[in-house]
Amino acid sequence: MRILGIDPGLATMGYGIIDVEGSRLRPIEYGTIETSSKTAYSKRLYQLFEELTKIIRESEPDEVAMEELFFNKNITTAISVAQARGVEILACMQEGLEIYEYTPLQIKQAVVGYGRADKRQVQEMVKMYLHLKEIPRPDDAADGLAIAITHIHSSNSKEIFKLK
């Protein structure tokens, strides 16, 4: 089974693709889609859509795991990320993929075993789970991989996390 993990964003959307082979996790690809703040907002959303669609078509994932949005400070940032997330959901749905969503707390618990783990602890565990020589960079790509790992660990109860 191939899982695409997405860390939503407008300026930077992180992603990670992992194959599950028995009990082994094999990283296939990870990276980011970046848009420039100097580009018109609508063109940035379209760029996200186009580039994510290309990644999906080339990698052919079976399922998508995405981080739920959580903001408690900047409403302007929350709105722009929410719009980008909508475009990212649309790209996945257009390709016929099921989408599952996880909160930051669920991701930390699944990957580290502790819901208040810091970013570095999550990154170290991603490195360990995937037998990588170094922590994946940039951080958004490591987050995409962590989200995919969370989905894999939640496979027995994944229907709970299905986007409705």
N, C-alpha and C positions, 0 to 999 in steps of 0.2 A: 504494500500500500504506500502511496506517495502523498505526503501532507505538505501543503503550502501554509506557512505561518505569516501573518501580516500584522505589522505594527503600523496602524494608520497615521497618516500625516499629510499635510499639504506641502510644506517645504521639503520634508524628507519622509518618505514611506519606506520602512524597513521590511525586508522579506527573507524568509529562509525556507528551503525545500529539503525535506528529509524523507528518505525511504525507510520503511520498516521491513526488516527481513528476519522473521522469527522474533528473537528478543534483541536483535542488533539494530541500532539506528545508524543509518549511513547518510551523511550530509551530501546533498547533490549540488546545491548552489545557494548562495546567500549574497545579499547586497542591498542597495537602496535605489529608489527612484527619487531624484531631486528636482525641484522646480525653483526657478529664480523669482525672487520678490520683485524683480524689475519687469517680469512678464505679466501681461494682463491676467487677472484672476481667472476668467473663464478659460483662457488658454492653458493655464496651469492645471485646472481640473481636467481638461481634455488630454493634456500630456500624461497625467496619471492614468487615465482610462486607457489610452493607447498603449503605453508601456507595460502596464499590468496585464492587459489582454495579450500582448506579445509573450510575456513571461509565461502566462497560463498555457497558451497554445504550444509553446516550445517545450515546456516541462511536463505537461499533461498530469496535473495532480488529481488525486481521487477526491480529496476533501480540502476545505480551507478552514483554518482556525484564525480568529481575529481578536485583537484586544478590544474590550469594551472601552468606551470613552469614560474618563473620570477627570473632571476639572473642578477645582474649588476656588480659583482666583480670577483668571482673566476670561471674561465672557466672550470677548472678541476672538481670542485664540480658540476657544471652545467651539464657536460657530464655524470658523474656517476649517478646523479639523473635522467637525461633524459633516460638513459639506464634502470634504475630501473622502471621508469614510463612506459616505453615500455613493460616491462615484466608484470607489473601490468595491463596494458590495455589488453595484450594478455590473461591473466588469466580470465578477465571479459568477453572478446569476446568469448573465448572458451566455456564459460558457457552460451552463448546466451544472454548476458545482453546489454542493451543500455547504453552508457556512455555519460554523460554531463559534460562539464568543465566550471569552473568559475575562474575568476582572483581573486587575493587577495583583490583588491578593491571592486569587486562585493560581495565577502563574507562578508567583513566588513560592507558594506552598507546594505546587507540583514539582518544581524544578529544584528548590533548595530544601523544602520540608519545613520552612519557616516563613510565615506570611509577612513578616517585617524585615525580611532580608534586604540588604542594600544591592544596588546595581552591580557592584563588583562581585558579590557572592553569586548572583544569578549568572553572570558572565563566566565565572570560573566553573560552575556546574555545567553550563552549556559546553564549554571546552572539554570537560571530563566525559560527559555523556556521549559526545560525538568523536572522542579520541582525536581531538585537534591539537596541533603543536602550540598554537597560541590562541588567545581570545579573539573571536571574530570581530572585525572592525568594519565599518563604524558601529557604534553602540546600537543604532536602529536595526542593523542586520542581525546582531546578537539577540536583540529582542524578538525579531521575527522567528529565529530558530527556537528561542525559549517558548514562544507561543505554540509552535509546532510540537515541541516536546510535551507541553502541557496537554495538548489534544491527544497525543499518543498515550500518555499516562491515564487519560480520562476515557479511553475507548470503551470500557465496560459500561460507563454511564453517560456516554456522549449525547444521547437524545435530550438530556436535561439542558445541554448547552447549545442546542440547535437554534439558529436565528429564526424567529417566528415572524 
